[in-house]
Amino acid sequence: MAPTIRRKPLPSRICTEPRASSTPSSVNSQSASLIQFEDYELDLGLFTNSHPAAEHQSLLFASDSVPSTAIPQYPGHSHSAHISAKSLKGADSSNSVIELGAPPIQYVSWGVDWRKPTFICVALVCALSLSLGHHFYYSSLNSKIAGDEAKQAWTIRFGTGFAFLIVLSLHAATAVAFGQYVWTVVKRTPLTLESLDTLYSLTSDPSGIFSFELFSSAKVALLFALTFWSVGLVGITPPATLTVIARNITYYDVPVPILDLSQTGWERVQEVWNPGWITYTIATQAAIGLEVVALPPPVASQDWAYEIEFLGPTTRCELASPEEQAVFDNVSLSFESNNLIFNYLQLNDAIWNNTINWQGPMGTPIRLFYSSWAYSDLNSFGVGPTDWFPDCAGCRDSSYSSNQAIYIQTSTASIVCYESNALFTITIQSVGGQQQITQTDIRPAPNTTSSSPANSAHYLALSALLMGNLTLSYLFIMDPGPTASYKDQWMINSGDTQMLSTGLIACNDIQASPWVNLSNKGDGSPDTWPNYGALVSWRQMFQNTFPSEPWMCRNQTFLRAIEDLANNITISYLSSPELTNTNTTFKTITTSNSSNYYQYRPLYLALPYGIGLLCVSIVATIGLYSIHLNGVTHSMNFSSILATTRNPDLDVLTRGASLGAEPLKTDISKVKLRFGPLLDSKEGERGDDDEGIHVGFGRANKVGTLRKGKSYI
């Protein structure tokens, strides 16, 4: 049979020799019987070998029924337990009394386990390391080409992964630190069972943040909760701090052409005129095209720009000085006397009047609009395809040949242009494939000479364009009769000059000449054709002869327009490799060609991560300090709740609520509890005050103050 053995009621909890009696229901003396023994609410399985003739019965623990760790280990005894049962005298042999040794007193173990504080610190270090890693990863991609869609997607994934792991580390550090601080709160402050529920669920239910009792009694706990639930915001903006933008492609150290006045191309000017001179070819292209000759593009792109500064030849034009005016007067006198060519200043002089009277109404004098000549260093005085030079007294004086001067006579003004050097600052750009050059600054170059081969070549090229004459006459215009119309033109008496093919024809010196509106006789008579009414004006005839637009002469006057033309020619020299050097100047050129680049804004990564790390570091420090105050490391696991709620008062309090269902009854939820030594539950030998007392949750008025290091059970 299997008799049940129960321990005898103890007179007090501090009794040192508890005893138990057994009342057998049936005993089989021939076989081993299993005896159930209940002590301290622990069931132990025992085997008994019963023999009718035996005086004693031996009880052994059944190793296959109860683990060895469940057997109380008594001081001074071996790990195996032997319990003897003596037959009671005068009783049935099946009745026996079993003597048991008293269970030992087991005290709590104070001491901080290394795992929880280490975990908090490691989580913080991980968050910091990952934040730095995220920053360095994005920094390494900044200004790099983003690549295709797949590459960009992986970059975003890595950034999101960094943010996720950082938030996870901060969450973990906050949660573990909060688990330590909670026990500081429950030791210090009595809280209702309802508030305890809220306190313990702050990291799983954010509504607890609005608890009024916790706000009054546990503000720091709410700080933990706010940090825990807000730390997720840290991961929102950092992944987006790396964006992809379209940026123009920039080329670095691009060689660009610069005028090199020592190049041999400048020295190819020979002793006779040659239309194949490179300088004249470029000058003609610039003058006829009314713009700078296109330079070779430095990069393969439709849009680009760069700025350069270089030294080059230029031309400076001024009104003639009194000494120079004497030369112009001699030339004008020669024109008038030998060719009946008059400038406007000679109107109504004796020769003019004699010419008018001699030729009659249809025989007007020849009118001078433009005349230019230059002294060359060549064997002949003339320069260019016309090779024209005035024939007058003193005009071929050798004193003028070394000045590199260009003489220009208009109908009303005398102009002299001199060769010099200047420092050019220009911006060269291409817009949609159309090259544009802006003259930013052109200033005289100090301490330079204008007698170099480059200056001579430039002077001869410009002279060849300007040299020649433009004279008009009505002498050869036949009477158009009734067919006269606005298509009729002046008769060009002499037009042997390249100037007509340049934009200079649109300058005011030509278009606003007083000759334009003067009648055929020059005496103020009406601008009409003889015998046929006012059909065609002289101005309209002139505009038909020389059509132009104001933009063709950018500076409107010869003085500035010729300088502008000379500068355009100099800039156009940059288009020729024979006149430039590409090994001395290098530029950074940004083009319109675009590519996708990464752009990183570290502020929006450092700010959220920094705030998150700061807040979590504060609560983590509080958690670590709580471990120091508590003297042990805590958790909010079920085992912790089990160990700290062993209190008969709580058993009574929670009767009818053992399912743990919500909501709690009001009479239960409003009871205030605190964690500490239970004042009405002392076990074992009592020593100093508060020693030998069970620790757990209890009613606030039945719980003492928990002191670190005391011997609690």
Secondary structure, 3 states (H helix, E strand, C coil): CCCEEEECCCCCCCCCCCEEEEECCCCCCCCEEEEEEEECCEEEEEEEECCCCCCEEEEEECCCCCCHHHCCCCCCCCCCCCEEEEECCCCCCCCEEEECCCCCCCCCCCECCCHHHHHHHHHHHHHHHHHHHHHHHHHHHCCCECCCHHHHHHHHHHHHHHHHHHHHHHHHHHHHHHHHHHHHHHHHCCEEHHHHHHHHCCCCCHHHHHCHHHHHHCHHHHHHHHHHHHHHHHHCCHHHHEEEEEEEEEEEEEECCEECCCCHHHHHCCCCCCCCCHHHHHHHHHHHHCCCCCCCCCCCCCCEEEEEEEEEEEEEEEECCHHHHHHHHHHHHHHHHHHCEECHHHCCCHHHHHHHHHHCCCCCCEEEEEEEEECCCCCCCCCCCCCCCCCCCCCCCHHHCCCCEEEEEECCCEEEEEEEEEEEEEEEEEECCEEEEEEEEEEECCCCCCCCHHHHHHHHHHHHHHCEEEEEECCCCCCCHHHCCCCCCCEEEECCCHHHHCHHHHCHHHHCCCCCCCCCCCCCCCCCCCCCCCCCCHHHHHHHHCCCCHHHCCCCCHHHHHHHHHHHHHHHHHHCCCCEECCCCEEEEEEEEEEEEEEECCHHHHHHHHHHHHHHHHHHHHHHHHHHHHCECCCCCHHHHHHHCCCHHHHHHCCCCCCCCCCCCHHHHCCEEEEEEEEEEECCCCCCCCCCEEEEEEEHHHECCCCCCCCCC
